[in-house]
Amino acid sequence: MLNKTLVPQSVAREIQAMIQNGTLKAGEKIPSQRGFSQTLGVSRASLREALLTLETLGLLKTEAGRGTFVAAAGENAKGASGHMAPWRYSDSYSVFDVFQTRILLEGEIARLSAGRLTQLQLDRMEMATQTMEECWARQDLLANVEADLAFHGTIVSACSNAMLKALYQTVRDQVTETQRQPIPITDPERMRHSIAEHRRIIAALRSNDAAAARGEMEAHIRNTARCAGLSP
């Protein structure tokens, strides 16, 4: 039986496959949550979380009073809609605030992780970056973001400051959303730059250069924010 935290992820992957293979076509309305959840054999709560994730990635679009529809693909070489979804956490923090916090928090975490990552962890980060690149090429947006999350999570796991690690976990949902949020307006060139930034972070961590690790991480998050039209 799937872990409860993995069910929405699994459901999102199944719906993404339905979109990619044409079972759900561009412009088509998603079935009612009650009926769709029964068809997929999951709870409505898990389905809602999956739909929100796919909307953030630009694969679905919700129209007030009408329902949720499969988004039309953008004109460039990406499978997303070209329009960012509404920010899910607007009642608590703005997306700008979260990016600004990420710069401070993840920059320091990267600095404190330098010299503490094992060879296995560094290799996992390399593999995650390669997976990001490969998944973007075949427009598996869910797996692309999952690999991105694994990359950043590996750095957090090596941080020497337990309180910073705990703080990161406290805001992890919001942080994760900023990693998904720009995907619908991310063009292939920006993704290439993002992957190159990951590799520069790895190089700094591999050489135990704490200052460079912090600088590269801060630059990476700022560039991601700029992709979303923000300058924190």
Rosetta silent file (secondary structure, phi, psi, omega in degrees, C-alpha in Angstrom):
SEQUENCE: MLNKTLVPQSVAREIQAMIQNGTLKAGEKIPSQRGFSQTLGVSRASLREALLTLETLGLLKTEAGRGTFVAAAGENAKGASGHMAPWRYSDSYSVFDVFQTRILLEGEIARLSAGRLTQLQLDRMEMATQTMEECWARQDLLANVEADLAFHGTIVSACSNAMLKALYQTVRDQVTETQRQPIPITDPERMRHSIAEHRRIIAALRSNDAAAARGEMEAHIRNTARCAGLSP
SCORE:     score description
SCORE:     0.000 S_00000001
   1 L     0.000  137.574 -177.604    0.000    0.000    0.000 S_00000001
   2 L   -69.163  141.839  171.835    1.288    3.447   -0.922 S_00000001
   3 L   -61.266  141.194 -177.092    2.433    5.798    1.803 S_00000001
   4 L   -55.162  -35.538 -178.614   -0.134    8.600    2.226 S_00000001
   5 L   -71.853  -19.260 -178.409    2.454   11.227    1.304 S_00000001
   6 L   -95.524  -14.251 -177.092    3.163    9.412   -1.989 S_00000001
   7 H   -61.292  -51.819  178.943   -0.426    8.892   -3.110 S_00000001
   8 H   -57.574  -37.732  178.875   -0.967   12.428   -4.553 S_00000001
   9 H   -63.184  -43.152  179.078    2.394   12.162   -6.307 S_00000001
  10 H   -65.904  -41.400  179.055    1.404    8.820   -7.839 S_00000001
  11 H   -65.412  -42.693  178.490   -2.001   10.156   -8.880 S_00000001
  12 H   -59.797  -40.780  179.527   -0.421   13.254  -10.446 S_00000001
  13 H   -63.689  -39.721 -179.744    1.924   11.001  -12.430 S_00000001
  14 H   -66.688  -41.591  179.893   -1.030    8.926  -13.674 S_00000001
  15 H   -69.192  -39.025  176.383   -2.983   12.003  -14.761 S_00000001
  16 H   -58.596  -41.720  178.375    0.095   13.480  -16.462 S_00000001
  17 H   -62.875  -38.054  178.923    0.409   10.219  -18.436 S_00000001
  18 H   -64.632  -35.365  177.352   -3.257   10.496  -19.434 S_00000001
  19 H   -70.454  -43.455 -176.627   -2.586   13.991  -20.766 S_00000001
  20 H   -69.190  -33.478 -178.592    0.540   12.927  -22.618 S_00000001
  21 L   -91.756    1.588  174.808   -1.038    9.875  -24.252 S_00000001
  22 L    89.730    0.867  175.915   -4.161   11.763  -25.290 S_00000001
  23 L   -61.224  -40.953  170.997   -6.618   10.083  -22.932 S_00000001
  24 L  -109.848  119.695 -173.633   -7.228   13.592  -21.614 S_00000001
  25 L   -98.918  156.373  178.830   -7.019   16.084  -24.481 S_00000001
  26 L   -54.043  130.597 -179.567   -6.128   19.782  -24.498 S_00000001
  27 L    87.676   -9.988 -178.600   -9.169   21.843  -23.585 S_00000001
  28 L   -77.481  140.782  178.570  -11.026   18.857  -22.147 S_00000001
  29 E   -78.734  135.695  176.754  -12.704   19.265  -18.781 S_00000001
  30 L   -70.097  139.076  178.250  -11.454   17.030  -15.989 S_00000001
  31 L   -56.880  162.634  178.385  -14.227   14.762  -14.609 S_00000001
  32 L   -56.069  148.293 -177.659  -15.826   15.696  -11.301 S_00000001
  33 H   -60.769  -35.569 -179.972  -13.569   15.049   -8.326 S_00000001
  34 H   -62.985  -50.267 -178.487  -16.046   12.577   -6.904 S_00000001
  35 H   -70.290  -39.846 -177.754  -16.194   10.495  -10.068 S_00000001
  36 H   -66.970  -40.241  179.816  -12.530   10.903  -10.975 S_00000001
  37 H   -64.766  -35.995  177.424  -11.343    9.872   -7.517 S_00000001
  38 H   -67.920  -41.260  178.529  -13.491    6.725   -7.748 S_00000001
  39 H   -61.007  -41.479 -178.103  -12.110    5.938  -11.203 S_00000001
  40 H   -84.318  -12.136  178.804   -8.540    6.313   -9.948 S_00000001
  41 L    72.438   35.833 -179.972   -9.257    4.511   -6.693 S_00000001
  42 L  -132.104  169.182  178.068   -8.002    7.293   -4.428 S_00000001
  43 L   -74.039  158.186  177.348   -9.452    9.731   -1.904 S_00000001
  44 H   -64.881  -32.620  178.589  -10.746   13.111   -3.037 S_00000001
  45 H   -63.306  -43.718  178.827   -8.097   14.760   -0.829 S_00000001
  46 H   -65.497  -39.809  178.415   -5.299   12.945   -2.689 S_00000001
  47 H   -64.179  -43.779 -179.981   -6.873   13.813   -6.025 S_00000001
  48 H   -59.650  -43.416 -179.937   -7.188   17.500   -5.087 S_00000001
  49 H   -63.971  -40.766  178.427   -3.513   17.643   -4.114 S_00000001
  50 H   -63.608  -43.091  179.905   -2.528   15.963   -7.389 S_00000001
  51 H   -65.061  -38.893  177.479   -4.653   18.388   -9.410 S_00000001
  52 H   -63.397  -40.605  178.162   -3.121   21.383   -7.615 S_00000001
  53 H   -62.665  -45.148 -179.353    0.362   20.092   -8.405 S_00000001
  54 H   -68.200  -31.217  176.259   -0.494   19.633  -12.080 S_00000001
  55 H   -68.763  -41.240  178.081   -2.065   23.088  -12.195 S_00000001
  56 H   -61.326  -37.362  179.411    1.098   24.619  -10.765 S_00000001
  57 L   -76.086   -5.278  176.849    3.102   22.829  -13.463 S_00000001
  58 L    86.587    9.052 -179.746    0.810   24.337  -16.092 S_00000001
  59 L   -85.724  -22.646  177.036   -0.728   21.062  -17.255 S_00000001
  60 E  -126.370  159.773  178.278   -4.177   21.935  -15.920 S_00000001
  61 E  -141.978  128.032  179.172   -6.085   25.183  -15.648 S_00000001
  62 E   -99.102  130.078  178.116   -8.976   25.970  -13.313 S_00000001
  63 E  -113.930  124.511 -177.075  -11.640   28.414  -14.468 S_00000001
  64 L   -54.149  128.558  176.921  -13.922   29.892  -11.813 S_00000001
  65 L    78.588   -6.466 -177.860  -17.416   28.491  -12.051 S_00000001
  66 L  -115.714  -35.278 -179.878  -16.516   26.164  -14.917 S_00000001
  67 E   124.194 -165.587 -177.971  -14.104   23.599  -13.560 S_00000001
  68 E  -109.665  132.752 -175.002  -10.618   22.283  -14.287 S_00000001
  69 E  -124.977  155.664  171.688   -9.420   21.774  -17.842 S_00000001
  70 E   -71.044  126.343 -177.693   -6.384   20.316  -19.582 S_00000001
  71 L   -74.260  147.340  174.135   -4.267   23.316  -20.558 S_00000001
  72 L   -73.537  142.625  179.254   -3.283   23.884  -24.156 S_00000001
  73 L   -66.430  148.410  178.177    0.439   23.434  -24.794 S_00000001
  74 L   -68.921  170.070 -176.774    2.489   26.605  -25.228 S_00000001
  75 L   -77.264  -21.822  179.398    3.790   27.690  -28.609 S_00000001
  76 L   -91.892 -172.173 -171.992    7.400   26.941  -27.765 S_00000001
  77 L   -83.796   57.818  173.159    9.011   23.559  -27.088 S_00000001
  78 L  -143.894  153.782 -172.554    7.537   22.898  -23.693 S_00000001
  79 L   -88.584   -2.055 -176.155    4.451   21.028  -22.620 S_00000001
  80 L   -89.718  178.611 -168.647    3.150   23.567  -20.124 S_00000001
  81 L   -83.220  -19.082 -175.176    0.629   26.342  -20.653 S_00000001
  82 L    86.700    1.751  178.943    2.858   29.411  -20.606 S_00000001
  83 L  -131.187  129.684  179.408    0.843   30.877  -17.721 S_00000001
  84 L   -74.456  143.436  177.046    1.660   30.504  -14.042 S_00000001
  85 L   -73.815  160.669  175.067   -1.045   29.203  -11.742 S_00000001
  86 L   -58.483  145.007 -179.971   -2.269   31.309   -8.795 S_00000001
  87 L   -69.692  122.863 -173.139    0.088   31.142   -5.811 S_00000001
  88 L   -67.622  -25.809 -171.556   -1.302   28.533   -3.410 S_00000001
  89 L  -108.956   29.503 -176.438   -0.006   30.155   -0.216 S_00000001
  90 L   -63.748  -22.468  179.035   -1.149   33.733   -0.776 S_00000001
  91 L   -73.706  -16.303 -178.136   -3.053   33.710    2.531 S_00000001
  92 L  -117.869  -53.378 -177.470    0.214   33.295    4.448 S_00000001
  93 L  -139.552  144.035  175.207    3.257   34.328    2.390 S_00000001
  94 L   -77.010  157.629  177.252    3.804   35.895   -0.993 S_00000001
  95 H   -62.508  -32.655  176.617    5.884   34.036   -3.569 S_00000001
  96 H   -61.048  -46.087  179.793    8.345   36.945   -3.375 S_00000001
  97 H   -60.221  -38.872 -177.958    8.761   36.397    0.372 S_00000001
  98 H   -68.960  -43.013  177.184    9.400   32.696   -0.150 S_00000001
  99 H   -61.849  -42.045  179.844   12.057   33.284   -2.804 S_00000001
 100 H   -62.584  -41.122  177.645   13.705   35.883   -0.578 S_00000001
 101 H   -66.350  -39.592  177.948   13.703   33.425    2.320 S_00000001
 102 H   -59.437  -41.118 -179.988   15.113   30.687    0.097 S_00000001
 103 H   -59.147  -47.747 -179.430   18.067   32.875   -0.841 S_00000001
 104 H   -66.973  -48.204 -172.748   18.921   33.456    2.813 S_00000001
 105 H   -73.898  -51.764 -176.316   18.171   29.949    4.055 S_00000001
 106 H   -73.676  -28.152  175.026   19.457   27.766    1.230 S_00000001
 107 H   -63.014  -46.021  179.434   22.494   29.930    0.640 S_00000001
 108 H   -69.262  -37.738  177.537   23.594   29.432    4.242 S_00000001
 109 H   -61.731  -42.530  178.447   22.661   25.754    4.165 S_00000001
 110 H   -62.553  -41.366  178.691   24.853   25.272    1.092 S_00000001
 111 H   -60.329  -45.175 -176.618   27.739   27.042    2.850 S_00000001
 112 H   -76.807  -14.532  178.773   27.425   24.825    5.910 S_00000001
 113 H   -87.302  -18.518  179.912   27.096   21.674    3.802 S_00000001
 114 L   -59.846  130.927 -179.470   30.414   22.211    2.028 S_00000001
 115 L    87.164   -3.718 -177.226   32.896   19.603    3.207 S_00000001
 116 L  -114.609  -12.789 -179.236   30.161   17.400    4.701 S_00000001
 117 L   -77.763  134.617  177.903   28.661   15.743    1.631 S_00000001
 118 L   -78.131  166.451  176.343   29.792   12.176    0.993 S_00000001
 119 H   -60.130  -38.431  178.980   30.885   10.970   -2.421 S_00000001
 120 H   -62.533  -42.953  179.312   27.618    9.037   -2.632 S_00000001
 121 H   -65.071  -42.240  177.857   25.583   12.192   -1.952 S_00000001
 122 H   -62.743  -40.260  178.135   27.525   14.189   -4.541 S_00000001
 123 H   -65.730  -37.187  177.400   26.979   11.406   -7.068 S_00000001
 124 H   -64.042  -37.571  177.450   23.254   11.417   -6.261 S_00000001
 125 H   -66.211  -38.549  174.994   23.159   15.146   -6.940 S_00000001
 126 H   -61.737  -45.034 -179.645   24.855   14.565  -10.292 S_00000001
 127 H   -64.782  -39.889  178.448   22.299   11.863  -11.099 S_00000001
 128 H   -62.759  -40.732  179.408   19.407   14.122  -10.051 S_00000001
 129 H   -66.027  -41.602  176.766   20.695   16.877  -12.329 S_00000001
 130 H   -63.027  -40.075  178.222   21.034   14.424  -15.223 S_00000001
 131 H   -63.825  -41.395  176.287   17.504   13.198  -14.536 S_00000001
 132 H   -54.883  -47.411 -177.383   16.219   16.776  -14.608 S_00000001
 133 H   -63.222  -46.305 -177.935   17.778   17.257  -18.033 S_00000001
 134 H   -67.379  -40.105 -178.935   16.446   13.986  -19.442 S_00000001
 135 H   -70.434  -35.063  175.347   12.942   14.467  -18.038 S_00000001
 136 H   -63.255  -40.793 -178.971   12.693   17.994  -19.402 S_00000001
 137 H   -60.393  -35.560  179.426   13.647   16.673  -22.844 S_00000001
 138 L  -101.502   10.369  175.822   10.720   14.243  -22.803 S_00000001
 139 L    59.880   35.597  169.574    8.450   16.705  -20.974 S_00000001
 140 L   -88.875   83.444 -172.214    8.004   14.600  -17.865 S_00000001
 141 H   -66.674  -36.083  178.644    7.484   17.719  -15.773 S_00000001
 142 H   -61.761  -48.055 -179.107    6.649   15.861  -12.577 S_00000001
 143 H   -68.557  -31.918  176.595    9.865   13.837  -12.652 S_00000001
 144 H   -60.375  -47.657 -179.309   11.841   16.943  -13.604 S_00000001
 145 H   -70.917  -37.882  178.291   10.681   18.738  -10.462 S_00000001
 146 H   -59.837  -39.606  177.549   11.045   15.628   -8.293 S_00000001
 147 H   -67.156  -36.778  176.857   14.706   15.410   -9.345 S_00000001
 148 H   -63.097  -43.354  178.670   15.115   19.115   -8.547 S_00000001
 149 H   -63.331  -39.394  179.461   13.660   18.539   -5.085 S_00000001
 150 H   -64.979  -39.167  178.057   16.016   15.604   -4.533 S_00000001
 151 H   -58.391  -54.154 -177.786   18.990   17.761   -5.510 S_00000001
 152 H   -67.631  -37.711 -179.986   18.174   20.505   -3.008 S_00000001
 153 H   -64.255  -32.647  178.067   17.104   18.032   -0.338 S_00000001
 154 H   -64.619  -40.037  178.284   20.454   16.263   -0.470 S_00000001
 155 H   -64.778  -44.280  179.211   22.250   19.505    0.338 S_00000001
 156 H   -59.240  -40.496 -176.517   19.896   20.181    3.244 S_00000001
 157 H   -63.097  -22.520 -178.568   20.521   16.693    4.636 S_00000001
 158 L   -95.862   -1.802 -177.371   24.256   17.463    4.936 S_00000001
 159 L   -63.654  138.168 -176.750   23.852   20.812    6.708 S_00000001
 160 L   -80.568  -12.359 -176.307   25.737   21.001   10.005 S_00000001
 161 L  -101.920  108.079 -176.021   23.126   23.234   11.677 S_00000001
 162 H   -63.011  -32.930 -178.416   20.176   21.190   12.980 S_00000001
 163 H   -70.606  -39.867  177.275   18.037   24.271   13.540 S_00000001
 164 H   -63.703  -38.706  177.015   18.448   25.459    9.934 S_00000001
 165 H   -62.401  -41.112  178.522   17.485   21.991    8.745 S_00000001
 166 H   -66.058  -40.003  177.536   14.383   22.138   10.933 S_00000001
 167 H   -61.957  -41.309  178.197   13.515   25.604    9.610 S_00000001
 168 H   -59.950  -44.156 -179.956   13.811   24.310    6.062 S_00000001
 169 H   -64.010  -32.592  179.613   11.396   21.482    6.830 S_00000001
 170 H   -63.206  -37.182 -177.019    8.955   23.994    8.321 S_00000001
 171 L  -107.035   15.857 -173.657    8.731   25.919    5.040 S_00000001
 172 H   -59.887  -39.562 -179.832    9.327   22.967    2.732 S_00000001
 173 H   -60.765  -44.028  179.517    5.837   23.049    1.179 S_00000001
 174 H   -68.099  -40.908  177.933    6.237   26.699    0.192 S_00000001
 175 H   -60.406  -46.467  179.400    9.800   26.122   -1.034 S_00000001
 176 H   -57.580  -40.030 -178.741    8.643   23.168   -3.131 S_00000001
 177 H   -65.510  -35.007  177.919    5.949   25.294   -4.713 S_00000001
 178 H   -70.660  -19.123  175.678    8.502   27.903   -5.853 S_00000001
 179 H   -81.047  -24.137  175.775   10.370   25.086   -7.589 S_00000001
 180 H   -89.472  -38.386 -167.929    7.190   24.158   -9.485 S_00000001
 181 L   -51.368  -44.813 -177.050    5.703   27.630   -9.965 S_00000001
 182 L   -79.206   -6.700 -173.833    7.949   28.921  -12.807 S_00000001
 183 H   -54.186  -43.491 -178.082    7.787   25.701  -14.859 S_00000001
 184 H   -62.683  -20.744  179.230    4.932   26.844  -17.169 S_00000001
 185 H  -115.097   17.436  177.510    6.968   29.875  -18.291 S_00000001
 186 L   -88.556  117.958  178.184   10.380   28.199  -18.288 S_00000001
 187 L   -89.077  166.359 -176.974   11.786   28.016  -21.794 S_00000001
 188 H   -55.796  -35.333 -178.938   14.398   25.437  -22.876 S_00000001
 189 H   -66.462  -41.701  178.387   17.237   27.959  -22.614 S_00000001
 190 H   -64.659  -39.505  178.796   16.400   28.782  -18.986 S_00000001
 191 H   -63.573  -38.854  177.253   16.244   25.086  -18.140 S_00000001
 192 H   -61.592  -41.885  178.527   19.702   24.611  -19.674 S_00000001
 193 H   -64.666  -41.640 -179.035   20.995   27.472  -17.521 S_00000001
 194 H   -61.726  -42.429  178.804   19.328   26.010  -14.421 S_00000001
 195 H   -65.559  -39.635  176.885   20.967   22.637  -15.001 S_00000001
 196 H   -64.497  -35.969  177.285   24.335   24.339  -15.527 S_00000001
 197 H   -65.050  -40.306  175.961   23.805   26.206  -12.234 S_00000001
 198 H   -57.555  -43.679 -177.398   23.193   22.898  -10.464 S_00000001
 199 H   -68.602  -31.151  175.701   26.487   21.599  -11.812 S_00000001
 200 H   -70.499  -36.252  175.910   28.341   24.685  -10.591 S_00000001
 201 H   -62.940  -45.574  178.665   26.844   24.164   -7.117 S_00000001
 202 H   -59.280  -43.577 -178.990   28.016   20.544   -7.182 S_00000001
 203 H   -61.201  -41.897  179.502   31.504   21.622   -8.259 S_00000001
 204 H   -65.573  -42.172  179.114   31.736   24.101   -5.381 S_00000001
 205 H   -69.122  -37.282 -179.774   30.546   21.494   -2.872 S_00000001
 206 H   -65.334  -32.728  179.797   32.845   18.840   -4.321 S_00000001
 207 L   -90.970    5.832  178.699   35.826   21.159   -3.849 S_00000001
 208 L    60.513   31.956 -179.777   34.673   22.026   -0.293 S_00000001
 209 L   -94.499   94.504 -174.779   34.462   25.718   -1.226 S_00000001
 210 H   -62.351  -43.925 -178.246   31.864   27.026    1.235 S_00000001
 211 H   -64.457  -42.408  179.814   31.832   30.610   -0.068 S_00000001
 212 H   -67.082  -38.572  179.205   31.424   29.490   -3.673 S_00000001
 213 H   -60.917  -44.007  178.575   28.671   27.039   -2.710 S_00000001
 214 H   -64.427  -46.617 -178.702   26.730   29.797   -1.035 S_00000001
 215 H   -61.602  -43.339 -179.979   27.249   32.212   -3.918 S_00000001
 216 H   -66.705  -39.475  178.828   26.242   29.674   -6.563 S_00000001
 217 H   -65.969  -45.151  179.323   23.131   28.641   -4.622 S_00000001
 218 H   -61.303  -42.510  179.089   22.028   32.246   -4.083 S_00000001
 219 H   -63.836  -40.066  179.778   22.561   33.029   -7.777 S_00000001
 220 H   -62.185  -45.263 -179.159   20.598   29.940   -8.789 S_00000001
 221 H   -68.899  -39.430  176.659   17.593   30.880   -6.645 S_00000001
 222 H   -61.045  -42.069 -179.791   17.686   34.506   -7.821 S_00000001
 223 H   -67.086  -35.968  175.950   17.718   33.351  -11.448 S_00000001
 224 H   -65.577  -40.812  177.595   14.776   31.034  -10.809 S_00000001
 225 H   -63.298  -39.722  178.944   12.892   33.932   -9.220 S_00000001
 226 H   -63.297  -34.239  175.925   13.648   36.115  -12.256 S_00000001
 227 H   -60.107  -32.838  178.447   12.129   33.398  -14.436 S_00000001
 228 L   -87.116    6.442  178.109    8.955   33.933  -12.396 S_00000001
 229 L    82.930   21.449 -177.101    9.208   37.701  -12.977 S_00000001
 230 L  -120.591  153.203  177.345   10.581   38.525   -9.511 S_00000001
 231 L  -131.670   73.568 -177.348   13.778   40.177   -8.291 S_00000001
 232 L   -75.261    0.000    0.000   14.177   39.317   -4.593 S_00000001
